[in-house]
């Protein structure tokens, strides 16, 4: 039989199982497509191989019978890193993480892990392969991707988590990511507002109702989702006998998030839309054990990720007064609505994108540095550093360990200047008579 005729027959057999010759490895390979799909929608394939064509054909025949006996599906053996990552994402990460975290896992897997390590057999993965991935990600273009060490570290951590589960499942005996070690991160000064800058920001926008949201973030250090998900009933205002506001308590028990849309169409009948939000059968996925409340569209209230994040925080009279004015405008519902920033629908809460855009615009109007929304937590941690101990700061910020809190604490030279001025006044030897 001519090679052209053989190739024609091989093509004709594709889909039900056929033989092909792998010139690179010098073996005959047979494959059978299974009746199951990967999380990305690709049909799973089971393969056999042998140097002798007759042996390969016999293996393929046996494989077909095995597949038929199992109703068209079998577990694949010795998966590649890419195949295992897909399995891990669907069966483990999806059910154990919040939707926004899972979206980040999928992004890093598709952009960095699978392109560099996806073809390596899971049990053959070595620390040298992981180190090569680090170099590929961090080396400048065009030889590398030119990414930051932080991005490489995040991808490394995801790979390590997946390999830890693979060891539990008996698919490999070692964690190559752990053995390779994390990429070395260069030190970067985090952006934050100093005490004077934060004060200027609040004074500049004092007449705007929505300033209450940023006052809450700067004074309590609450996360963006925690502030946006705050309900009127979670804010308690304390007053004295004369009715004057003396302080209050804020309960952070929910976080407002946009849960990413997923394709709802089956793998065998893709809708053809590039983005999941355009899919006619689009859906959101929230693990069954994660308590949630639907708000609108893909906007949800989710419980905090840790027990420490579920917390009560005492607030000073100044902030309590601002929040009390917000509460007077409504009896219940969300503290911060779109009506406060002139957006529609007015009765819905402000989502993260609107809040981010407003923060950036207000910083620009006030002539302040262009810092992140999350930098408010850094500002709070820094200001509290000179006022209270680590344990109290942890309880305010909702951190589970002191190391995390210290990572949010930076040098505010204006605070140092005030402290040094007080020290100078204490040791002032220029006034009065100094005697030894």
Helices and strands as residue ranges (DSSP letters): H 3-13, E 18-22, E 27-37, E 43-50, H 53-69, H 81-88, I 89-93, H 94-96, H 99-108, I 109-113, H 114-117, G 122-124, H 127-138, H 149-168, H 176-180, H 195-204, H 211-220, H 224-228, G 232-234, E 235-239, E 245-252, E 255-258, E 261-262, G 267-269, G 276-278, E 283-284, E 292-296, E 299-302, E 311-315, H 317-328, G 338-341, H 352-365, H 375-385, H 390-397, H 402-407, H 413-426
